[in-house]
């Protein structure tokens, strides 16, 4: 039996204990901490030599005639995503404030999201890869609709409609991928599908790739299917926003890297210009919309959408450098946005508002809080020293060489070079870094500097488990930022 099954069962068992009457918060913390320890053990014993590949593999036939098996396994990229899920889950539970209404269901929903995310990242069989993600979406809707704030019902329904549409299109794509396989060889096992593609036994089914791109794209909030995300994150309780924006949102890009890169590389290149236009919309259009926001939660929601454009750029360039950078950014963005939503939740709990016009001067009563927020903001911008900087750098370099420079001849007969679509998109992405710095530093100034309103004079510093959890996320971003090779070695050993 694969030890990965243990990672899935722990949060499910913890949720069962919570529902049975155990202390909800302590049980959720214990289960989340146990999972993090176990992921670290799996990382310690993972062998990156000889190409790495899938390890800790186990398979249980479910519907053998259809090629469906409950197959678990992890390579370097999977383990990086499992580490992200374990870190964010523990942080989300640690910062959670036990609600008065149905507290057991609240913590159980957090644990169900964690189990779904872990199951998706650990699944080699695409049927269960899809099903585990759907398992995680249900408690997400409940957390927003029941324990959210603002117009939470509208936000929950809007997210439900968009994500249900994305899941349906994705399901059609996975069914299409199954049907284009040769008779008698059809399977959902990703390893076997890649083997068929390498052997030239799969047709050039661009329509399947387009279905996967649209389905995964809606789940990731690819422009113009992005409007559900900011409202959902603004209305969600902080732990739910941390888990969805930090972990579940990575499912779509992880799936594209896992499936489209090895199976449909020609289709990715064929429709690269379409994707480049859309991802530039994520970076520039959504970036400018982010600058115009007047509330911290909405700003963070739009910033999360914007940063998906960088990862899409790494995917679209389709070379080792860019894909490594995109994978690194999945991890980096997950940690930084989780830390920022946790801090956003702390501000909401203390003040009851996130409107920039009502905030200001918080550095005086809460200097430690301001320092922690500053580190999280710098990590989100991609400041050197944080892991996001390494990821962005790899994406930019990889994307800029994603296509050859176009050579032409001037009227005078001299050879000239013209930028291709990859280089234009990369230049737009670099400008997006400036946009990120503008909205994040403006938010930092509005919250922590300027005159202090008398009603905020008694604000308390962040303390206890919330402080430890957020600082731990920042420490991980710094350690992996100064030593990115720790993650890059794992990613390069992945079965992409």
C-alpha positions as CSV (number, residue, x, y, z in Angstrom):
1,X,0.0,0.0,0.0
2,X,1.3,3.4,-0.9
3,X,2.1,5.7,2.0
4,X,0.3,8.4,0.0
5,X,-2.9,6.8,1.0
6,X,-2.1,7.7,4.6
7,X,-1.9,11.4,3.6
8,X,-5.4,11.2,2.2
9,X,-6.8,9.2,5.2
10,X,-5.4,11.4,7.9
11,X,-7.5,14.5,7.2
12,X,-10.6,12.3,6.5
13,X,-10.1,10.5,9.8
14,X,-9.5,13.9,11.6
15,X,-12.8,15.2,10.1
16,X,-14.6,12.0,11.3
17,X,-13.2,12.5,14.8
18,X,-14.3,16.2,14.8
19,X,-17.8,15.2,13.7
20,X,-17.9,12.5,16.4
21,X,-17.3,15.0,19.2
22,X,-13.6,15.5,19.5
23,X,-12.2,19.0,20.1
24,X,-12.5,20.4,16.6
25,X,-9.6,22.8,16.6
26,X,-7.1,20.6,18.3
27,X,-8.0,17.6,16.2
28,X,-7.7,19.5,13.0
29,X,-4.4,21.0,14.1
30,X,-3.1,17.5,15.1
31,X,-4.1,16.0,11.8
32,X,-2.7,18.8,9.7
33,X,0.6,18.7,11.6
34,X,0.8,14.9,11.2
35,X,0.4,15.2,7.5
36,X,3.1,17.9,7.2
37,X,5.5,15.7,9.1
38,X,4.7,12.7,6.9
39,X,5.2,14.8,3.7
40,X,8.6,15.8,5.0
41,X,9.5,12.2,5.6
42,X,8.4,11.3,2.0
43,X,10.6,14.1,0.7
44,X,13.5,12.9,2.7
45,X,13.3,9.3,1.2
46,X,12.5,10.4,-2.3
47,X,15.2,9.4,-4.7
48,X,16.0,12.0,-7.3
49,X,18.7,10.0,-9.1
50,X,18.2,8.2,-12.4
51,X,15.4,10.6,-13.4
52,X,13.4,10.3,-10.3
53,X,10.0,9.4,-11.7
54,X,6.9,8.1,-9.8
55,X,7.6,6.5,-6.4
56,X,5.5,5.3,-3.5
57,X,3.2,3.8,-6.2
58,X,0.2,1.5,-5.4
59,X,-2.7,0.6,-7.6
60,X,-6.2,-0.9,-6.8
61,X,-8.3,-1.9,-9.8
62,X,-11.8,-0.3,-9.7
63,X,-13.3,-0.8,-13.1
64,X,-10.6,-2.8,-14.9
65,X,-12.6,-3.1,-18.2
66,X,-12.5,0.7,-18.5
67,X,-9.0,1.1,-17.4
68,X,-9.9,2.8,-14.1
69,X,-7.7,2.1,-11.1
70,X,-7.2,3.9,-7.8
71,X,-3.5,4.5,-8.5
72,X,-1.4,6.7,-6.3
73,X,2.2,7.8,-6.8
74,X,4.4,10.9,-6.5
75,X,7.3,12.3,-8.4
76,X,9.2,15.5,-7.6
77,X,6.5,17.9,-8.8
78,X,3.8,15.9,-7.0
79,X,5.8,16.1,-3.7
80,X,6.3,19.8,-4.1
81,X,2.5,20.3,-4.5
82,X,1.9,17.9,-1.5
83,X,4.2,20.0,0.6
84,X,2.4,23.1,-0.5
85,X,-1.0,21.6,0.5
86,X,0.3,20.4,3.9
87,X,1.9,23.7,4.7
88,X,-1.2,25.8,3.7
89,X,-3.6,23.4,5.5
90,X,-1.7,23.6,8.8
91,X,-1.5,27.4,8.5
92,X,-5.2,27.7,7.6
93,X,-6.3,25.7,10.6
94,X,-3.9,27.6,12.8
95,X,-5.2,31.0,11.8
96,X,-8.9,29.9,11.9
97,X,-11.2,31.4,14.5
98,X,-13.7,28.9,15.7
99,X,-17.2,30.2,14.6
100,X,-20.2,30.1,16.8
101,X,-22.3,28.5,14.1
102,X,-21.6,24.8,13.4
103,X,-17.9,24.8,14.4
104,X,-17.5,21.1,13.8
105,X,-18.7,21.4,10.2
106,X,-16.4,24.4,9.7
107,X,-13.2,22.5,10.6
108,X,-14.4,19.3,8.9
109,X,-14.8,21.3,5.7
110,X,-11.2,22.6,5.9
111,X,-10.0,19.0,6.3
112,X,-12.1,17.8,3.4
113,X,-10.5,20.4,1.2
114,X,-7.1,19.2,2.3
115,X,-7.9,15.6,1.6
116,X,-9.3,16.5,-1.9
117,X,-6.2,18.5,-2.8
118,X,-3.8,15.8,-1.6
119,X,-5.8,13.1,-3.4
120,X,-5.7,15.1,-6.7
121,X,-1.9,15.7,-6.5
122,X,-1.2,12.1,-5.5
123,X,-3.4,10.5,-8.2
124,X,-1.9,9.0,-11.3
125,X,-5.2,7.9,-12.6
126,X,-7.0,10.8,-14.2
127,X,-10.4,9.6,-13.2
128,X,-9.5,10.0,-9.5
129,X,-7.4,13.1,-10.2
130,X,-10.7,14.7,-11.4
131,X,-12.9,13.2,-8.6
132,X,-10.6,14.3,-5.7
133,X,-10.7,17.9,-7.0
134,X,-14.5,17.8,-7.2
135,X,-14.5,16.5,-3.6
136,X,-12.6,19.6,-2.5
137,X,-14.9,22.0,-4.3
138,X,-18.0,21.1,-2.3
139,X,-16.7,22.1,1.1
140,X,-15.3,25.3,-0.5
141,X,-18.8,26.4,-1.5
142,X,-20.2,25.6,2.0
143,X,-17.4,27.6,3.7
144,X,-18.2,30.6,1.5
145,X,-22.0,30.3,1.7
146,X,-22.3,29.6,5.4
147,X,-19.3,31.2,7.1
148,X,-18.4,33.9,4.6
149,X,-19.0,37.7,4.8
150,X,-20.5,40.3,2.6
151,X,-22.7,39.1,-0.2
152,X,-21.6,35.5,0.5
153,X,-24.5,33.7,-1.0
154,X,-24.1,35.5,-4.4
155,X,-20.3,34.8,-4.3
156,X,-20.9,31.1,-3.5
157,X,-23.4,30.7,-6.3
158,X,-21.3,32.6,-8.8
159,X,-18.2,30.5,-8.0
160,X,-20.4,27.3,-8.1
161,X,-21.7,28.1,-11.6
162,X,-18.3,29.0,-13.0
163,X,-16.4,26.1,-11.5
164,X,-19.2,23.6,-12.4
165,X,-18.9,24.8,-16.0
166,X,-15.2,24.5,-15.9
167,X,-15.4,21.0,-14.4
168,X,-17.9,19.9,-17.1
169,X,-15.7,21.1,-19.9
170,X,-12.7,19.4,-18.3
171,X,-14.7,16.2,-17.9
172,X,-15.5,16.3,-21.7
173,X,-11.7,16.8,-22.3
174,X,-10.8,13.8,-20.2
175,X,-13.4,11.7,-21.9
176,X,-12.1,12.8,-25.2
177,X,-8.6,11.9,-24.2
178,X,-9.9,8.4,-23.3
179,X,-11.8,7.9,-26.5
180,X,-8.9,8.9,-28.9
181,X,-6.8,6.0,-27.5
182,X,-6.6,2.8,-29.5
183,X,-9.2,0.1,-28.9
184,X,-8.2,-2.4,-26.3
185,X,-5.6,0.1,-24.9
186,X,-7.9,2.7,-23.4
187,X,-6.9,3.8,-19.9
188,X,-7.0,6.7,-17.4
189,X,-3.5,5.9,-16.1
190,X,-1.4,9.0,-17.0
191,X,1.8,6.9,-17.3
192,X,0.3,4.7,-20.0
193,X,-1.3,7.6,-21.8
194,X,2.1,9.3,-22.0
195,X,3.5,6.0,-23.2
196,X,1.0,5.9,-26.0
197,X,1.8,9.5,-27.0
198,X,5.5,8.8,-27.1
199,X,4.9,5.7,-29.3
200,X,2.9,7.8,-31.7
201,X,-0.4,5.9,-31.1
202,X,-2.4,9.0,-30.2
203,X,-3.9,11.2,-33.0
204,X,-3.3,14.9,-33.2
205,X,-6.5,15.7,-31.4
206,X,-6.3,19.5,-30.9
207,X,-9.9,19.6,-29.9
208,X,-9.1,17.5,-26.8
209,X,-6.4,20.0,-25.8
210,X,-8.7,22.9,-26.3
211,X,-11.3,21.3,-24.0
212,X,-8.6,20.7,-21.4
213,X,-7.3,24.3,-21.8
214,X,-10.8,25.8,-21.4
215,X,-11.8,23.5,-18.5
216,X,-8.6,23.9,-16.6
217,X,-8.5,27.6,-17.5
218,X,-11.9,28.3,-15.9
219,X,-10.8,26.6,-12.8
220,X,-7.6,28.7,-12.7
221,X,-9.5,31.9,-13.6
222,X,-7.8,32.4,-16.9
223,X,-9.0,35.7,-18.6
224,X,-11.8,36.3,-19.4
225,X,-13.2,33.5,-17.1
226,X,-11.8,35.1,-14.0
227,X,-14.6,37.2,-12.5
228,X,-15.7,34.5,-10.0
229,X,-12.5,34.4,-8.1
230,X,-12.1,37.9,-6.6
231,X,-15.7,37.9,-5.3
232,X,-15.4,34.4,-3.9
233,X,-12.1,35.1,-2.1
234,X,-13.4,38.5,-0.7
235,X,-16.4,36.7,0.7
236,X,-14.7,33.6,2.0
237,X,-13.5,33.1,5.5
238,X,-9.7,33.5,5.6
239,X,-8.9,29.8,5.9
240,X,-11.1,28.9,2.9
241,X,-9.5,31.7,0.8
242,X,-6.0,30.4,1.9
243,X,-6.8,26.8,0.9
244,X,-8.6,27.6,-2.4
245,X,-6.3,30.4,-3.7
246,X,-3.2,28.8,-2.3
247,X,-3.8,25.1,-3.2
248,X,-6.9,24.2,-5.2
249,X,-6.4,27.0,-7.7
250,X,-3.1,25.3,-8.6
251,X,-5.0,22.2,-9.8
252,X,-5.7,23.5,-13.2
253,X,-2.1,24.6,-14.1
254,X,-0.7,21.4,-12.5
255,X,-3.1,19.4,-14.7
256,X,-2.0,21.3,-17.9
257,X,1.6,20.7,-17.1
258,X,1.0,17.0,-16.3
259,X,-1.3,16.2,-19.2
260,X,-0.9,18.7,-22.1
261,X,2.9,19.0,-22.0
262,X,3.7,15.3,-22.6
263,X,0.6,14.3,-24.5
264,X,-0.3,17.4,-26.7
265,X,2.9,19.4,-27.2
266,X,2.1,20.2,-30.8
267,X,-1.4,21.4,-29.9
268,X,0.1,23.6,-27.2
269,X,2.4,25.3,-29.7
270,X,-0.4,25.5,-32.3
271,X,-2.6,27.5,-30.0
272,X,0.1,29.3,-28.2
273,X,-0.8,32.7,-29.6
274,X,-4.3,32.4,-28.3
275,X,-3.1,31.5,-24.9
276,X,-0.5,34.3,-24.9
277,X,-3.2,36.8,-25.6
278,X,-5.4,35.5,-22.8
279,X,-2.5,35.4,-20.2
280,X,-1.5,38.9,-21.1
281,X,-5.1,39.8,-20.2
282,X,-4.5,38.2,-16.8
283,X,-1.3,40.1,-16.3
284,X,-2.1,43.6,-17.7
285,X,-5.9,44.0,-17.7
286,X,-6.5,42.3,-14.3
287,X,-3.3,44.0,-13.0
288,X,-4.8,47.4,-13.7
289,X,-8.1,46.4,-12.2
290,X,-6.2,45.3,-9.1
291,X,-4.7,48.8,-8.8
292,X,-8.2,50.3,-8.8
293,X,-9.4,48.3,-5.9
294,X,-10.4,50.1,-2.7
295,X,-10.6,47.1,-0.3
296,X,-7.8,44.8,0.7
297,X,-9.7,41.5,0.2
298,X,-10.8,42.4,-3.3
299,X,-7.3,43.6,-4.2
300,X,-5.8,40.3,-3.0
301,X,-8.5,38.4,-5.0
302,X,-7.6,40.2,-8.2
303,X,-3.9,39.9,-7.6
304,X,-4.3,36.1,-7.3
305,X,-5.9,36.1,-10.7
306,X,-3.2,38.3,-12.2
307,X,-0.4,36.1,-11.0
308,X,-1.8,33.0,-12.8
309,X,-0.8,34.8,-16.0
310,X,2.9,34.3,-15.2
311,X,2.4,30.5,-14.7
312,X,0.5,30.3,-17.9
313,X,3.4,32.0,-19.6
314,X,5.8,29.4,-18.4
315,X,3.4,26.6,-19.6
316,X,2.9,28.2,-23.0
317,X,6.7,28.5,-23.7
318,X,7.0,24.7,-23.4
319,X,10.7,24.4,-22.6
320,X,12.4,23.0,-19.6
321,X,13.4,26.4,-18.2
322,X,9.9,27.9,-18.4
323,X,8.2,24.8,-17.1
324,X,10.5,24.6,-14.1
325,X,9.8,28.2,-13.4
326,X,6.1,27.7,-13.7
327,X,6.2,24.8,-11.3
328,X,8.3,26.8,-8.9
329,X,5.7,29.6,-9.1
330,X,2.9,27.2,-8.2
331,X,4.6,26.7,-4.9
332,X,5.7,30.3,-4.4
333,X,2.3,31.9,-5.1
334,X,0.5,29.3,-3.0
335,X,2.5,30.3,0.1
336,X,2.5,34.0,-0.5
337,X,-1.2,34.4,-1.2
338,X,-2.1,32.1,1.7
339,X,0.0,34.3,4.0
340,X,-1.6,37.5,2.7
341,X,-5.2,36.2,3.1
342,X,-4.4,35.1,6.6
343,X,-3.2,38.6,7.4
344,X,-6.2,40.0,5.7
345,X,-8.4,37.9,7.9
346,X,-6.6,39.2,11.0
347,X,-7.2,42.8,10.0
348,X,-10.9,42.0,9.3
349,X,-11.3,40.4,12.8
350,X,-9.7,43.4,14.5
351,X,-11.3,46.3,12.7
352,X,-14.4,44.9,10.9
353,X,-13.4,46.6,7.7
354,X,-10.9,46.2,4.9
355,X,-11.6,49.5,3.2
356,X,-8.4,51.4,2.6
357,X,-10.1,54.7,3.3
358,X,-10.9,53.6,6.9
359,X,-7.5,52.1,7.6
360,X,-4.1,53.7,8.2
361,X,-1.3,54.1,10.8
362,X,-1.4,50.5,11.9
363,X,2.4,50.4,12.2
364,X,2.2,52.3,15.4
365,X,0.0,49.9,17.5
366,X,1.1,46.8,15.6
367,X,4.7,47.1,14.4
368,X,5.3,43.3,14.3
369,X,2.2,42.8,12.3
370,X,3.4,45.5,9.9
371,X,6.8,43.7,9.5
372,X,5.2,40.4,8.8
373,X,2.8,41.9,6.3
374,X,5.7,43.6,4.6
375,X,7.5,40.3,4.2
376,X,4.4,38.7,2.7
377,X,3.9,41.6,0.4
378,X,7.5,41.5,-0.8
379,X,7.2,37.8,-1.4
380,X,4.0,38.3,-3.5
381,X,5.8,41.0,-5.6
382,X,8.7,38.6,-6.2
383,X,11.5,40.4,-4.4
384,X,14.9,38.8,-4.6
385,X,15.4,36.4,-1.7
386,X,12.0,34.9,-2.0
387,X,11.2,31.8,-4.0
388,X,8.8,33.7,-6.2
389,X,11.7,35.7,-7.6
390,X,13.5,32.5,-8.7
391,X,10.3,31.2,-10.3
392,X,9.6,34.5,-12.2
393,X,13.2,34.7,-13.4
394,X,13.0,31.1,-14.9
395,X,9.7,31.9,-16.5
396,X,10.9,35.1,-18.1
397,X,14.1,33.6,-19.4
398,X,12.4,30.5,-20.6
399,X,9.5,32.4,-22.3
400,X,11.8,34.8,-24.0
401,X,13.6,32.0,-25.8
402,X,10.3,30.2,-26.4
403,X,10.5,31.2,-30.1
404,X,13.3,32.2,-32.4
405,X,13.7,35.9,-33.1
406,X,12.1,36.7,-36.4
407,X,14.7,37.9,-39.0
408,X,13.8,40.4,-41.7
409,X,15.4,42.8,-44.1
410,X,15.2,46.5,-43.8
411,X,14.6,48.8,-46.9
412,X,18.3,49.5,-46.9
413,X,19.0,45.8,-47.2
414,X,20.2,45.3,-43.6
415,X,19.1,42.3,-41.6
416,X,16.9,43.2,-38.6
417,X,15.3,41.2,-35.9
418,X,11.7,41.4,-34.8
419,X,10.2,40.2,-31.5
420,X,7.9,37.2,-31.8
421,X,4.8,36.7,-29.7
422,X,6.6,34.9,-26.8
423,X,9.0,37.9,-26.4
424,X,6.1,40.4,-26.6
425,X,4.2,38.5,-23.9
426,X,7.4,38.3,-21.8
427,X,7.8,42.0,-21.9
428,X,4.2,42.5,-20.9
429,X,4.8,40.1,-18.0
430,X,7.9,42.0,-16.8
431,X,5.7,45.2,-16.9
432,X,3.3,43.2,-14.7
433,X,5.9,43.0,-12.0
434,X,5.9,46.8,-11.9
435,X,2.1,46.8,-11.6
436,X,2.3,44.2,-8.8
437,X,4.7,46.5,-6.9
438,X,2.4,49.5,-7.3
439,X,-0.7,48.0,-5.9
440,X,1.0,46.0,-3.2
441,X,3.1,48.9,-1.9
442,X,0.2,51.3,-2.1
443,X,-1.9,48.9,0.0
444,X,1.0,48.6,2.5
445,X,1.3,52.4,2.8
446,X,-2.5,52.9,3.2
447,X,-2.8,50.3,6.0
448,X,0.3,50.9,8.0
449,X,1.3,54.5,7.5
450,X,-0.4,57.9,7.7
451,X,-2.5,59.2,10.5
452,X,-3.9,56.7,13.0
453,X,-7.6,56.9,13.6
454,X,-8.4,57.0,17.3
455,X,-10.6,54.0,17.2
456,X,-7.6,51.8,16.1
457,X,-5.4,53.0,18.9
458,X,-6.1,49.9,21.0
459,X,-5.3,47.3,18.3
460,X,-3.5,44.2,19.5
461,X,-0.5,42.6,17.9
462,X,-0.9,39.3,16.1
463,X,0.1,36.5,18.4
464,X,-0.4,32.8,19.2
465,X,-0.7,30.1,16.6
466,X,-1.7,32.6,13.8
467,X,1.6,34.5,14.2
468,X,3.6,31.2,14.2
469,X,1.8,29.9,11.2
470,X,2.2,33.0,9.0
471,X,5.9,33.5,10.0
472,X,6.5,29.8,9.1
473,X,5.1,30.4,5.6
474,X,7.4,33.4,5.2
475,X,10.4,31.4,6.5
476,X,9.7,28.6,4.0
477,X,9.6,31.2,1.2
478,X,12.9,32.7,2.3
479,X,14.7,29.4,2.7
480,X,13.5,28.1,-0.7
481,X,14.2,31.6,-2.1
482,X,17.9,31.5,-1.0
483,X,18.2,27.8,-1.9
484,X,15.8,27.3,-4.9
485,X,17.9,24.3,-5.9
486,X,16.1,22.3,-3.2
487,X,12.9,22.5,-5.2
488,X,14.3,22.7,-8.7
489,X,16.1,19.4,-8.2
490,X,12.8,17.8,-7.3
491,X,10.9,19.5,-10.2
492,X,13.5,18.5,-12.7
493,X,13.2,14.8,-11.6
494,X,9.4,14.9,-12.4
495,X,7.7,12.8,-15.0
496,X,6.7,15.8,-17.2
